[in-house]
Amino acid sequence: MRNPSDRSWTLSSAEDFGRAIAGVRQARNLTQSDLAELAGIRENYLAKLEAGTVTPIVLARVVRALRRMGATVTVTIGQDDGPPR
């Protein structure tokens, strides 16, 4: 779930992670190809992550465990919206 006022995404599920990736990538004006290259993964895998059609099992388990403990997991874009260095 995205909070546009503070440019953050709260991860209620592992699928939300993909939306956060896409949001950060778009805010940095990167293509999926650009980010996939930076991350060392295939572009089609990144596309599936962003769409929420594939979720790394470890991430799913960690998010679920954190939520059970009452934690909130949030991804926030920093002030510098330039491309990664």
Secondary structure as UniProt FT lines:
FT   STRAND          2..3
FT   TURN            4..7
FT   STRAND          8..11
FT   HELIX           14..27
FT   TURN            28..29
FT   HELIX           32..39
FT   HELIX           43..51
FT   HELIX           57..68
FT   TURN            69..70
FT   STRAND          73..76
//
